[in-house]
């Protein structure tokens, strides 16, 4: 028992060993008089409830000869025990206290419990009860807090007859148990709010490999229900007494999403699922992962269709081979598809783990004519995507940028016509800028930008400057044909610049003219490309992606939004024009600021005067006011229930009087980390809540 418990909790520190020895010595002194014997409480490690060691003592005493001798004064009986029994009692107490010391050391070190030096099992139970939100009085009386239930009748703080070691079963709180799995990495800091569940082997109906069915794991919830998990889902699974231990989430007060609107959930496939030769990478491994997703009723997957892969070598020479195989695999599993027309480069941005440049023939044109790329005030080019200034310029081997995009989309539509007709492809998202988002590349990491810098205007290629000059002349002020010269640099703060500071030039006559032109170029680009996308994908939902530029949102100028092309200063709605444009083409909005507001209290967000939640609601209301569909995706990795609940609250706002909600959600992205068992269990529950279905077992 001691060995197993040492593995489960971890070895004690030297000070804990000294404490144990002192306690044993103290107990030995108590045993010498033969009048005391404390009931030792042992904690079972194989799922049982705590049990008393008095049963062992009773069996031992039945085998021992006990003498009853009257005291000299006739004051009652006193038991005289043989020396052998005293020694065995000491050994039992040493053994018990050694285990207790290691338990307490593990709780302090890995569970963040603030336990006193000579804590006992009663202190541990009280700490668990308080953590669960129950009230524990000094005398040990325990009852739910007001938020969980009423106080039992007849219980008050003056009760003095109760013992902290005698808690009524009906008053025992559903505390979240803590522990550290045996054999787990010693350097891991365990979360104070994690508890363990038990997995037992069973077969899976989802693994249809030719070698036979694999063994899966079944998790037992706190009410006895079971749910199956796939053998592909890996993680920190540790075995104790032939039972597997895995992390599951703690009991939380959560909103009930049963009978809420059904929202389909898609999972974004890895960026490099198709390589530069347009070949499907690791089809067998991908097939297994897709089966796992199908097993938890994910509605479909999303995938980037990269311009730099399909039309890599020559204009209008398209290679769709890898995507054909992928789409056929998805079709056979009866999943849906969301496809992103990705006209930007991959690599260098947050979350990019592969490099996919623009087509080679486009890069060749760029070497001789770098003005096809966005350019900042110092002349630095950004080859992440094409400048919107060449939308109507025939600089791409006789074609304009818009014609290149349309030819690519039309080829895709013809190549995969059967998937459109059968409804497998449910939505096409059209890339409109860097990262596929409708915005200027104002915050390029490759040029030194770091959060929360305001970024820089990207309008200094010859084509956009020509457009600016034309607009200034039409306004009657040709000297306005320039970008601001006091807007700072990529990592400036608003108050450090003359343009974005309170009362700065952004709100002057020239500033308003420039920002109107700058934001109009963005809207006009989206208008042109979406009009052709609607023509190419007639009968299928088309969407545009908008990013959440939330930093400096609580300033008057909204500087970071202005450099990105969103003219959303304090006296102007910068998203209404974008929503009107989307509504014109019947396009949906995909917004990528779904969960950022959960970081509101992070010090970096406070320093940047950010308001992600305020931005979310402004964009959602602007979209819903013109009755366009809103899809969402997470901008940051999410694996825990807190993050999922934030996404759910945004997706199905309980306070919206019209009951509005998003049309679909895309999870970024499929990865080995998501496939870890404890992460995937949370993801499965998230999918069910998105679907408005009852959970199979209770984790909350």
Secondary structure, 3 states (H helix, E strand, C coil): CHHHHHHHHCCCCHHHHHHHHHHHHHHHHHHHCCCCCCCCEECCCCCCCCEECHHHHHHHHHCCCCEEEECCCCCCEEEECCHHHHHHHHHHHHHHHHHHHHHHHHHHHHHCCCCCCCCCHHHHHHHHHHHCCEEECCCCCEEECCCCCCCCCCCCCCCCCCCCCCCCHHHCCCCCCCCCCCCCCCCCCCCCCCEEEEEEEEECCCCCCCCCCCEEEEEECCCCCEEEECCCCCCCCEEECCEEEEEECCCCCCCCCCCCCCCEEEEECCCCCECCCCCECCHHHHHHHHHHHHHCCCCEEEEEEEHHHHCCCCCCCCCCHHHHHHHHHHHHCCCEEEEEEECCCECCCCCCCCCECCCHHHHHHHHHCHHHEEECCCCCEEEEEECHHHCCCCCECCECHHHHHHHHHHHHHHHCHHHHHCCCEEEEEECCCHHHECCCCCCCHHHCCCCCCCCCCCCCCHHHHHHHHHHHHHHCCHHHCCCCCCCCCCCCCHHHCCCCCCCCHHHCHHHHHHHHHHHHHHHHHHHHHHHHHHHHCCCCEEEEEECCCCCCCCCCCCHHHHHHCCCCCCCCCCCHHHHHHHHHCCCEEEECCCCHHHHCCCHHHHHCCCCHHHHHHHHHHHHHHCCCCEEEECCCCCCCHHHHHHHHHHHCCCCCCCCCCCCEEEECCCCHHHHCHHHHHHHHHHHHHHHCCCCCCCCC
